[in-house]
Amino acid sequence: MIEIDGSSHLEREQQEYDQSRTEYLEALEYKVIRFTNDDVRYNIHAVVTAWMQEIESRINKDDTPHPNLLP
C-alpha cells in the first residue's frame, strides 16, 4: 500500500495515528510505504525507484503472503 502524506502528517497526533494504522494494515499482511507530497512532487525518480525495489523484493520472495482480496 502506498501512502502519500501531506504536511499534516508531521504533527505528533497524526504520526501516532499513522503508526497505529500502519500496524493494523501490516497485521493484515499489507506493506505500507510512505512518501511525502514533496517527495512525489520534487523527487519522483527516487519514489519510483523505491516502489520498484519493493516490488522486486516481493517478487523474489517465495514465501510472500498475499492478502485475500475477496470477501
N, C-alpha and C positions, 0 to 999 in steps of 0.2 A: 504494500500500500504506500503510495507516495503522497506526502502532505507538503503543501507549500504554505508557509506561515508568514503572516504579516507582522508588523511591529508590536501588535498587542500580545504576541506570544513571548515577548521579552519580559512581560510583567510576571512577578512571582506567582500570583494566583493562577494565571493561565498556564505557566510552566508546570505547576503541580497538577492541574487538570490534564494537561497533555501527557505527563508521565503516567498518570493513572489510566488514561485511555490507551496509551501505548501498551502498558502491561496487560490490560484487558484483551486487546487485539492480538498480542503475542501469545496469550493463553489460548486463543482460538487458532493458533498456528499461522497467523499473518506476520509478515515482516513489515515494519514501519520505517520508512526512510523520510527524513525531513529536510527540507530546504527552505531558505528564506525567499521572500519575494525578490530581494536584491540579488540573491544567487541566480535566480532564474532570469532576471532582467539583465544583469551585467556580467554573468559568468556562465552562460548556458552550456558552454563546452564542458566545463567541469561537472555540471549537473548531469549531462548526458553520459559523460564518462563514468560517473558514479552509478548511474542506472545500469549501464552496460556491464560494469564489473559485478554488480549484484545479480543480474540475470545470468551471466556466465557462471558465477559461483553456484547458483542454484541448478543450472543445467548439469554442471559437473558433479553434483552430489547425487548419488543413487538413492539415498535414504531421505530425501527432502519430503516432508509431509505436505500434502495438498488438501486444503480445506474443502469440505463438501459444500458446493455452492447450491445444491438442490435441496428443497425442503424435505 
